[in-house]
Amino acid sequence: MILAIDLGGTKLGYGVFTSAGTILETDTFPTDSDFIHQLNQLLARICQKHPLVSLVSLGVPGPVTARVMEGSKPLNCLASIDFTKALNVGPLPLIVCNDLHMAAHYELHFGVGKHLTQFCLVSLSTGIGVAVVNNGVILQGRTEMGHQILLPGLQPPRNCTNHQNCWVSLASGAAIVERFGTEADQTTEQIIGKVLKPGQIAHLRAVNAQAFGNLISAYDPQAIVIMGSMGLHQFEVLIPNSSEIEAFTVHRPIPPFIRCAAAGNAGILGAFYKALPLISEPPQ
């Protein structure tokens, strides 16, 4: 069995899978501020309940090198975390990758990858993440295009982990809540639907148009695939149209924007399919 975990800035989801792809158990709950303790509690409970778990696959919202997450804006974590030391996995093998890299495995093999060989997978959620599939292969490395600087001279500056005025700091769910939230526990969707004025919505769309234009210029995708709670639930509101994006790229035509195939389960399913080749052949 495989324990697949998707650690997000707002929610932590997991699934226990057999090698045939059957989901034995799955759940999602709010991410604690002490997410390491939360993960270790989950590991202990699952390994006791499902002793046949033979591998743990973890997706995290930040750049990863050799199972070390190098900080994460969605998790409010500036320090690097070595998950091989932080998690009590015992003798079990541990895979740690960026959450968008994980989700791209599912989308490539079971989503739009069935008919597209070149696309960008973009998560608009607490943070903003990007994974790139080029010629049918997931681009390796730390593709942190959510932190591309868009308005370098903006004042007052929007701060991020170690820089200012990036896409995450301007248009992520966390940025929207921090800047426009008027009540405790107010969700991003509530703020977008009830608090933001038309001009503020237009500004968010303009920021997104510039960021997407840069992705199109850099990777020449056949499509841009949207995931993440904010991107899926506010797709019509926040995703700019072709005419809005044309000012930010020379590419024509502007590729279509489509919703991801796995919706809210993309991270968990991606973590499973990332790990599956290590123990068996993928299910048909």
VOBA-1610 file (N, C-alpha, C; in pm, whole numbers, padded with zeros to 5 digits, always signed):
BEGIN
Met+00083-00119+00000Met+00000+00000+00000Met+00087+00126+00000Ile+00028+00234-00044Ile+00097+00363-00048Ile+00014+00464+00030Leu+00079+00540+00117Leu+00016+00653+00184Leu+00055+00779+00108Ala-00041+00840+00041Ala-00018+00961-00038Ala-00074+01080+00038Ile+00008+01184+00056Ile-00030+01300+00137Ile-00010+01427+00055Asp-00109+01514+00061Asp-00100+01646-00002Asp-00107+01750+00108Leu+00007+01810+00141Leu+00015+01911+00246Leu-00003+02049+00185Gly-00116+02113+00216Gly-00142+02246+00164Gly-00137+02351+00272Gly-00137+02476+00232Gly-00134+02583+00330Gly-00262+02593+00411Thr-00373+02550+00352Thr-00503+02555+00419Thr-00552+02417+00460Lys-00532+02317+00371Lys-00585+02183+00397Lys-00476+02078+00381Leu-00491+01972+00459Leu-00405+01855+00448Leu-00493+01737+00409Gly-00462+01676+00296Gly-00538+01563+00249Gly-00450+01440+00236Tyr-00510+01323+00247Tyr-00433+01200+00232Tyr-00521+01091+00173Gly-00457+00988+00121Gly-00526+00871+00073Gly-00438+00749+00095Val-00499+00638+00134Val-00430+00510+00145Val-00471+00427+00024Phe-00374+00391-00060Phe-00402+00323-00186Phe-00339+00184-00188Thr-00406+00091-00252Thr-00341-00035-00288Thr-00263-00011-00417Ser-00173-00103-00449Ser-00095-00088-00571Ser-00182-00097-00696Ala-00304-00152-00682Ala-00397-00159-00796Ala-00474-00028-00814Gly-00454+00068-00725Gly-00521+00197-00738Gly-00648+00212-00658Thr-00683+00112-00577Thr-00803+00120-00493Thr-00776+00209-00373Ile-00866+00304-00346Ile-00853+00392-00230Ile-00922+00325-00111Leu-00843+00294-00009Leu-00897+00229+00111Leu-00947+00331+00213Glu-00884+00447+00213Glu-00922+00550+00312Glu-00872+00685+00260Thr-00954+00786+00279Thr-00912+00921+00239Thr-00984+01023+00325Asp-00920+01136+00345Asp-00981+01243+00425Asp-00904+01372+00402Thr-00967+01482+00436Thr-00907+01614+00428Thr-00949+01694+00549Phe-00854+01770+00607Phe-00884+01851+00724Phe-00793+01973+00725Pro-00823+02075+00806Pro-00741+02197+00807Pro-00596+02168+00848Thr-00504+02237+00785Thr-00363+02225+00819Thr-00334+02300+00948Asp-00270+02234+01044Asp-00232+02297+01169Asp-00110+02385+01151Ser-00092+02480+01241Ser+00030+02561+01237Ser+00152+02472+01263Asp+00137+02372+01351Asp+00243+02273+01373Asp+00214+02153+01282Phe+00238+02172+01154Phe+00202+02068+01058Phe+00292+01946+01068Ile+00414+01960+01121Ile+00500+01844+01139Ile+00440+01749+01242His+00395+01803+01354His+00329+01720+01454His+00203+01656+01396Gln+00129+01733+01318Gln+00008+01682+01256Gln+00040+01565+01160Leu+00145+01580+01081Leu+00185+01475+00990Leu+00228+01349+01065Asn+00303+01367+01172Asn+00349+01251+01249Asn+00233+01179+01316Gln+00133+01252+01362Gln+00015+01188+01417Gln-00058+01107+01310Leu-00069+01164+01190Leu-00133+01093+01079Leu-00055+00967+01043Leu+00077+00978+01036Leu+00160+00863+01002Leu+00143+00750+01104Ala+00145+00787+01231Ala+00132+00685+01336Ala-00003+00615+01326Arg-00108+00690+01305Arg-00242+00630+01300Arg-00258+00542+01178Ile-00213+00589+01062Ile-00232+00513+00939Ile-00147+00386+00940Cys-00024+00396+00985Cys+00063+00278+00985Cys+00016+00173+01085Gln-00050+00216+01192Gln-00107+00119+01286Gln-00231+00054+01226Lys-00312+00133+01159Lys-00437+00081+01101Lys-00412+00000+00975His-00310+00042+00896His-00280-00024+00768His-00133-00068+00769Pro-00102-00179+00835Pro+00038-00221+00849Pro+00105-00258+00717Leu+00027-00274+00609Leu+00086-00307+00480Leu+00134-00184+00403Val+00118-00065+00460Val+00173+00055+00396Val+00324+00038+00384Ser+00375+00049+00262Ser+00517+00024+00238Ser+00591+00145+00183Leu+00520+00258+00163Leu+00585+00377+00109Leu+00500+00499+00140Val+00565+00610+00172Val+00496+00736+00199Val+00536+00838+00092Ser+00438+00900+00029Ser+00462+00997-00078Ser+00397+01129-00037Leu+00477+01234-00024Leu+00433+01361+00033Leu+00455+01476-00065Gly+00347+01548-00096Gly+00357+01670-00175Gly+00349+01791-00085Val+00439+01889-00107Val+00447+02007-00020Val+00446+02134-00103Pro+00394+02245-00048Pro+00382+02370-00123Pro+00507+02457-00117Gly+00615+02408-00173Gly+00740+02483-00173Gly+00844+02410-00256Pro+00957+02476-00288Pro+01063+02409-00364Pro+01129+02300-00282Val+01161+02188-00347Val+01216+02072-00278Val+01344+02026-00346Thr+01445+01999-00265Thr+01568+01936-00311Thr+01604+01825-00214Ala+01613+01702-00263Ala+01653+01588-00182Ala+01571+01578-00053Arg+01439+01587-00067Arg+01342+01574+00042Arg+01354+01686+00147Val+01416+01796+00108Val+01423+01916+00192Val+01340+02025+00127Met+01237+02074+00200Met+01157+02186+00151Met+01225+02315+00193Glu+01251+02400+00095Glu+01329+02521+00117Glu+01237+02640+00145Gly+01157+02627+00250Gly+01064+02733+00287Gly+00933+02722+00211Ser+00827+02783+00267Ser+00695+02777+00203Ser+00612+02894+00249Lys+00574+02980+00156Lys+00485+03092+00188Lys+00348+03044+00234Pro+00284+02945+00165Pro+00152+02900+00212Pro+00153+02844+00354Leu+00265+02784+00396Leu+00275+02727+00530Leu+00333+02826+00631Asn+00357+02950+00587Asn+00419+03051+00674Asn+00549+02999+00735Cys+00627+02933+00652Cys+00749+02867+00697Cys+00866+02921+00616Leu+00954+02994+00682Leu+01070+03051+00614Leu+01190+02957+00616Ala+01199+02872+00718Ala+01315+02784+00733Ala+01299+02659+00647Ser+01411+02600+00609Ser+01409+02474+00537Ser+01374+02360+00633Ile+01305+02259+00579Ile+01266+02143+00659Ile+01313+02017+00589Asp+01394+01938+00659Asp+01438+01808+00610Asp+01336+01705+00659Phe+01249+01660+00569Phe+01142+01570+00611Phe+01192+01432+00650Thr+01311+01394+00605Thr+01366+01265+00647Thr+01398+01267+00796Lys+01425+01384+00850Lys+01452+01397+00993Lys+01327+01437+01071Ala+01238+01512+01008Ala+01121+01565+01080Ala+01010+01462+01096Leu+01000+01367+01003Leu+00890+01272+01004Leu+00935+01136+01058Asn+00848+01076+01136Asn+00876+00945+01195Asn+00824+00835+01103Val+00895+00815+00992Val+00851+00713+00896Val+00919+00579+00922Gly+01014+00576+01012Gly+01083+00451+01040Gly+01154+00398+00917Pro+01139+00268+00887Pro+01210+00211+00771Pro+01141+00235+00637Leu+01023+00301+00639Leu+00949+00319+00514Leu+01019+00419+00421Pro+01026+00387+00292Pro+01077+00486+00196Pro+00988+00610+00195Leu+01050+00726+00175Leu+00978+00853+00176Leu+01009+00930+00048Ile+00904+00969-00023Ile+00917+01058-00138Ile+00863+01194-00097Val+00939+01300-00127Val+00893+01436-00102Val+00915+01517-00230Cys+00809+01577-00282Cys+00819+01660-00402Cys+00727+01780-00386Asn+00752+01879-00467Asn+00660+01992-00476Asn+00520+01942-00512Asp+00418+02001-00452Asp+00282+01951-00471Asp+00234+01962-00616Leu+00277+02067-00689Leu+00237+02078-00829Leu+00306+01973-00915His+00431+01942-00881His+00501+01834-00951His+00426+01704-00932Met+00377+01680-00810Met+00298+01560-00782Met+00171+01559-00867Ala+00096+01667-00863Ala-00031+01673-00935Ala-00011+01657-01085Ala+00102+01704-01136Ala+00128+01692-01279Ala+00137+01547-01323His+00178+01457-01233His+00184+01315-01269His+00045+01262-01302Tyr-00053+01301-01222Tyr-00189+01255-01251Tyr-00240+01319-01380Glu-00223+01450-01393Glu-00279+01520-01509Glu-00215+01471-01639Leu-00085+01439-01634Leu-00016+01392-01754Leu-00070+01257-01801His-00089+01165-01708His-00124+01029-01746His-00275+01002-01752Phe-00354+01080-01677Phe-00496+01049-01668Phe-00586+01170-01695Gly-00527+01288-01718Gly-00604+01408-01745Gly-00580+01458-01886Val-00545+01585-01900Val-00526+01643-02033Val-00409+01583-02108Gly-00318+01517-02033Gly-00204+01453-02099Gly-00242+01343-02194Lys-00367+01297-02187Lys-00413+01195-02281Lys-00419+01249-02423His-00435+01382-02437His-00443+01440-02571His-00357+01564-02590Leu-00283+01604-02487Leu-00190+01717-02499Leu-00052+01674-02452Thr+00051+01722-02519Thr+00189+01689-02479Thr+00261+01807-02416Gln+00200+01925-02420Gln+00267+02046-02372Gln+00165+02134-02300Phe+00177+02142-02167Phe+00083+02226-02093Phe+00145+02271-01962Cys+00088+02378-01907Cys+00125+02428-01775Cys+00011+02396-01679Leu+00045+02340-01565Leu-00051+02315-01459Leu-00033+02423-01354Val-00138+02500-01328Val-00129+02615-01237Val-00231+02600-01125Ser-00184+02608-01002Ser-00272+02604-00886Ser-00289+02744-00831Leu-00413+02790-00826Leu-00447+02917-00761Leu-00519+02881-00632Ser-00452+02896-00522Ser-00507+02855-00393Ser-00449+02946-00286Thr-00420+02890-00168Thr-00354+02970-00065Thr-00227+03032-00120Gly-00151+02953-00195Gly-00037+03001-00271Gly-00065+02986-00419Ile+00039+03006-00501Ile+00029+02985-00645Ile+00147+02900-00687Gly+00117+02788-00752Gly+00222+02697-00797Gly+00208+02666-00944Val+00321+02627-01004Val+00324+02597-01147Val+00407+02471-01171Ala+00354+02380-01252Ala+00431+02267-01305Ala+00419+02270-01456Val+00523+02221-01524Val+00528+02231-01670Val+00550+02092-01729Val+00468+02058-01827Val+00487+01936-01906Val+00532+01978-02045Asn+00649+01930-02086Asn+00708+01967-02214Asn+00732+01841-02295Asn+00667+01831-02411Asn+00682+01715-02499Asn+00652+01585-02425Gly+00549+01587-02340Gly+00507+01468-02269Gly+00589+01432-02148Val+00679+01520-02107Val+00766+01493-01992Val+00753+01607-01890Ile+00739+01572-01763Ile+00730+01675-01659Ile+00865+01741-01641Leu+00868+01873-01653Leu+00993+01947-01639Leu+01045+01932-01497Gln+01168+01884-01485Gln+01228+01864-01353Gln+01287+01996-01301Gly+01311+02001-01172Gly+01369+02121-01113Gly+01266+02202-01038Arg+01310+02310-00980Arg+01224+02393-00894Arg+01159+02502-00979Thr+01045+02469-01037Thr+00974+02562-01125Thr+00884+02652-01040Glu+00944+02751-00977Glu+00870+02837-00885Glu+00821+02965-00955Met+00742+02947-01060Met+00693+03062-01134Met+00584+03137-01060Gly+00533+03080-00951Gly+00442+03157-00866Gly+00512+03276-00802His+00646+03272-00799His+00722+03380-00737His+00788+03471-00841Gln+00739+03469-00964Gln+00788+03566-01063Gln+00749+03707-01019Ile+00842+03800-01030Ile+00818+03938-00991Ile+00740+04007-01102Leu+00625+04067-01066Leu+00538+04127-01166Leu+00535+04279-01160Leu+00533+04336-01041Leu+00526+04482-01026Leu+00639+04526-00933Pro+00763+04530-00982Pro+00877+04554-00894Pro+00875+04688-00823Gly+00810+04788-00881Gly+00809+04920-00819Gly+00687+04949-00734Leu+00603+04849-00712Leu+00478+04873-00639Leu+00505+04920-00496Gln+00433+05024-00457Gln+00443+05077-00320Gln+00303+05094-00262Pro+00282+05058-00135Pro+00378+04985-00052Pro+00398+04844-00106Pro+00517+04788-00085Pro+00546+04657-00144Pro+00465+04546-00078Arg+00439+04441-00155Arg+00374+04321-00103Arg+00484+04218-00073Asn+00504+04188+00053Asn+00616+04103+00093Asn+00586+03955+00075Cys+00690+03880+00034Cys+00681+03735+00027Cys+00795+03677+00111Thr+00838+03554+00083Thr+00935+03488+00171Thr+01066+03566+00183Asn+01130+03597+00070Asn+01254+03675+00074Asn+01259+03777-00039His+01142+03818-00086His+01134+03913-00197His+00999+03983-00189Gln+00971+04067-00288Gln+00849+04147-00285Gln+00783+04150-00423Asn+00651+04170-00420Asn+00573+04198-00541Asn+00577+04086-00645Cys+00573+03962-00597Cys+00563+03848-00688Cys+00416+03812-00707Trp+00390+03715-00794Trp+00253+03672-00823Trp+00184+03625-00696Val+00253+03545-00614Val+00195+03496-00489Val+00156+03610-00396Ser+00243+03708-00383Ser+00217+03818-00289Ser+00108+03912-00338Leu+00078+03906-00468Leu-00021+03997-00525Leu-00159+03935-00545Ala-00163+03803-00574Ala-00291+03747-00618Ala-00324+03610-00562Ser-00245+03558-00469Ser-00279+03429-00408Ser-00393+03444-00309Gly-00449+03331-00267Gly-00554+03336-00167Gly-00508+03399-00038Ala-00386+03365+00006Ala-00332+03423+00128Ala-00317+03574+00116Ala-00272+03622-00001Ala-00256+03765-00023Ala-00391+03837-00022Ile-00492+03774-00081Ile-00626+03836-00084Ile-00683+03845+00056Val-00670+03738+00134Val-00720+03741+00271Val-00646+03845+00354Glu-00514+03850+00340Glu-00434+03945+00418Glu-00467+04089+00384Arg-00493+04115+00259Arg-00513+04254+00216Arg-00658+04300+00229Phe-00753+04209+00200Phe-00892+04252+00191Phe-00984+04189+00295Gly-00936+04093+00372Gly-01022+04029+00470Gly-01069+04128+00575Thr-01197+04125+00605Thr-01254+04219+00701Thr-01302+04151+00829Glu-01312+04018+00826Glu-01358+03944+00943Glu-01270+03822+00965Ala-01263+03775+01090Ala-01186+03655+01121Ala-01250+03536+01051Asp-01165+03444+01003Asp-01209+03320+00938Asp-01287+03344+00809Gln-01271+03461+00750Gln-01338+03488+00623Gln-01262+03419+00510Thr-01330+03340+00427Thr-01263+03266+00322Thr-01234+03354+00201Thr-01142+03307+00118Thr-01109+03380-00004Thr-01231+03396-00093Glu-01310+03288-00106Glu-01429+03294-00191Glu-01528+03398-00141Gln-01544+03408-00008Gln-01634+03508+00049Gln-01584+03649+00021Ile-01453+03669+00031Ile-01396+03801+00005Ile-01414+03839-00142Ile-01385+03745-00232Ile-01398+03774-00374Ile-01543+03802-00410Gly-01636+03725-00351Gly-01776+03739-00387Gly-01847+03856-00322Lys-01802+03900-00201Lys-01879+03998-00126Lys-01802+04126-00090Val-01669+04119-00087Val-01590+04232-00038Val-01525+04311-00151Leu-01466+04240-00246Leu-01391+04308-00351Leu-01481+04389-00443Lys-01436+04507-00478Lys-01506+04594-00571Lys-01464+04560-00715Pro-01543+04600-00814Pro-01510+04566-00953Pro-01368+04607-00993Gly-01322+04722-00946Gly-01187+04765-00981Gly-01081+04676-00921Gln-01106+04625-00802Gln-01011+04533-00738Gln-01008+04398-00809Ile-01124+04352-00852Ile-01130+04230-00932Ile-01053+04249-01062Ala-01071+04364-01125Ala-01002+04393-01250Ala-00850+04394-01229His-00805+04445-01114His-00661+04447-01085His-00607+04305-01071Leu-00681+04218-01002Leu-00638+04079-00987Leu-00632+04010-01123Arg-00730+04033-01207Arg-00728+03974-01341Arg-00609+04025-01422Ala-00574+04154-01406Ala-00460+04210-01479Ala-00329+04149-01432Val-00316+04128-01301Val-00197+04062-01248Val-00188+03920-01303Asn-00300+03849-01300Asn-00301+03713-01353Asn-00272+03710-01502Ala-00323+03808-01576Ala-00298+03813-01720Ala-00149+03828-01749Gln-00080+03914-01672Gln+00064+03931-01691Gln+00139+03802-01659Ala+00103+03738-01548Ala+00171+03615-01507Ala+00148+03504-01608Phe+00024+03489-01654Phe-00004+03385-01753Phe+00064+03415-01886Gly+00071+03543-01922Gly+00142+03580-02043Gly+00289+03539-02037Asn+00351+03557-01920Asn+00490+03515-01903Asn+00504+03363-01916Leu+00408+03288-01860Leu+00413+03142-01873Leu+00401+03100-02019Ile+00313+03165-02091Ile+00293+03132-02232Ile+00420+03161-02312Ser+00482+03275-02284Ser+00606+03310-02355Ser+00719+03213-02322Ala+00725+03167-02197Ala+00835+03081-02154Ala+00820+02937-02201Tyr+00697+02884-02198Tyr+00680+02739-02218Tyr+00595+02700-02338Asp+00533+02797-02407Asp+00455+02771-02527Asp+00358+02654-02508Pro+00270+02660-02408Pro+00181+02547-02381Pro+00066+02538-02481Gln+00019+02414-02502Gln-00102+02395-02580Gln-00226+02434-02500Ala-00215+02430-02368Ala-00324+02471-02280Ala-00266+02503-02143Ile-00339+02580-02066Ile-00306+02604-01926Ile-00416+02539-01843Val-00376+02449-01755Val-00470+02369-01676Val-00475+02429-01536Ile-00594+02463-01492Ile-00613+02530-01364Ile-00658+02431-01257Met-00595+02439-01139Met-00637+02363-01023Met-00630+02455-00901Gly-00659+02400-00784Gly-00661+02480-00661Gly-00800+02533-00634Ser-00834+02544-00506Ser-00971+02582-00469Ser-01012+02717-00525Met-00923+02815-00518Met-00958+02947-00568Met-00971+02947-00720Gly-00879+02881-00788Gly-00886+02877-00933Gly-01008+02806-00985Leu-01048+02695-00919Leu-01163+02618-00966Leu-01295+02686-00930His-01303+02739-00806His-01430+02798-00762His-01453+02938-00816Gln-01344+03007-00852Gln-01357+03144-00904Gln-01300+03153-01046Phe-01315+03047-01121Phe-01256+03037-01254Phe-01301+03153-01343Glu-01431+03175-01352Glu-01482+03281-01440Glu-01445+03421-01394Val-01425+03436-01263Val-01395+03568-01208Val-01247+03604-01225Leu-01158+03509-01197Leu-01015+03541-01186Leu-00932+03505-01309Ile-00981+03416-01395Ile-00903+03377-01512Ile-00926+03476-01624Pro-00822+03546-01669Pro-00840+03646-01774Pro-00870+03582-01908Asn-00934+03658-01996Asn-00962+03607-02130Asn-00844+03636-02224Ser-00856+03587-02345Ser-00745+03598-02440Ser-00704+03742-02467Ser-00802+03830-02482Ser-00770+03970-02513Ser-00695+04037-02397Glu-00724+03997-02275Glu-00653+04052-02160Glu-00509+04004-02156Ile-00482+03883-02202Ile-00348+03825-02195Ile-00261+03869-02312Glu-00322+03903-02424Glu-00245+03933-02546Glu-00143+04044-02528Ala-00168+04136-02436Ala-00073+04246-02415Ala+00056+04200-02349Phe+00060+04076-02299Phe+00175+04029-02221Phe+00252+03915-02287Thr+00221+03883-02412Thr+00296+03779-02483Thr+00282+03800-02633Val+00385+03761-02708Val+00379+03769-02854Val+00311+03646-02913His+00289+03544-02833His+00231+03419-02885His+00085+03438-02926Arg+00051+03382-03041Arg-00085+03379-03089Arg-00110+03242-03151Pro-00225+03182-03131Pro-00332+03229-03043Pro-00299+03203-02897Ile-00372+03268-02808Ile-00359+03241-02666Ile-00416+03102-02639Pro-00342+03015-02570Pro-00393+02880-02547Pro-00516+02880-02456Pro-00598+02778-02465Pro-00718+02773-02381Pro-00683+02745-02235Phe-00772+02788-02146Phe-00762+02758-02004Phe-00869+02655-01970Ile-00829+02546-01906Ile-00923+02440-01874Ile-00904+02396-01728Arg-01007+02342-01671Arg-01000+02291-01534Arg-00930+02155-01533Cys-00858+02127-01424Cys-00787+02000-01414Cys-00886+01885-01401Ala-00841+01765-01439Ala-00929+01648-01443Ala-00964+01599-01303Ala-00869+01611-01208Ala-00889+01550-01076Ala-00947+01646-00974Ala-00973+01769-01013Ala-01031+01870-00922Ala-00954+01874-00791Gly-01025+01862-00677Gly-00960+01879-00548Gly-00871+01766-00505Asn-00873+01652-00577Asn-00792+01537-00538Asn-00662+01525-00618Ala-00628+01626-00697Ala-00512+01615-00786Ala-00383+01592-00708Gly-00365+01660-00595Gly-00242+01645-00518Gly-00225+01506-00461Ile-00334+01451-00405Ile-00329+01316-00347Ile-00306+01211-00456Leu-00383+01221-00563Leu-00368+01125-00672Leu-00229+01136-00737Gly-00181+01259-00750Gly-00048+01277-00806Gly+00060+01216-00719Ala+00048+01231-00587Ala+00145+01170-00495Ala+00143+01018-00507Phe+00024+00960-00527Phe+00013+00816-00545Phe+00083+00773-00675Tyr+00050+00838-00786Tyr+00107+00797-00914Tyr+00256+00828-00925Lys+00304+00926-00851Lys+00448+00950-00845Lys+00519+00832-00780Ala+00456+00775-00675Ala+00519+00667-00600Ala+00499+00530-00662Leu+00394+00513-00739Leu+00354+00381-00787Leu+00465+00306-00863Pro+00541+00370-00952Pro+00644+00294-01024Pro+00749+00229-00934Leu+00760+00276-00811Leu+00861+00218-00721Leu+00818+00083-00665Ile+00687+00051-00675Ile+00644-00075-00617Ile+00574-00167-00716Ser+00526-00116-00830Ser+00456-00202-00924Ser+00435-00130-01055Glu+00375-00201-01149Glu+00334-00139-01274Glu+00207-00057-01251Pro+00190+00058-01316Pro+00069+00140-01299Pro-00054+00064-01339Pro-00168+00091-01270Pro-00294+00027-01309Pro-00340+00077-01444Gln-00414-00005-01516Gln-00465+00031-01649Gln-00600+00102-01635
//
